Amino acid sequence: MAIPVVMKARDIVIAYALFNILFVLCTGNLLEIGENMRFRFMTIPLFLVLCTMLYGRWLYNFWGKFYKML
């Protein structure tokens, strides 16, 4: 019997962003030679979202219950 897994929206966003960044990184570097910057520009917003979420998590852990995560 499988145990149901409950994922929060935050976890889904993190998984989606990480998958896209890693997929573009691997396929862009393996299949394209010399023009990897155009692929990187598409993943910069996802990287910024991950950095913002990490910073928010750090603030939440540092200040305790002062900051409330979404």
KADARA-V98216 format. One record per helix or strand of 3 or more residues. SS is the DSSP state (hx for helix, st for strand). FROM is the first residue (numbers start at 1). LEN is the number of residues. If there is no record, write none. Layout:
SS&FROM&LEN, SS&FROM&LEN
//
This chain:
hx&9&23, hx&37&27
//
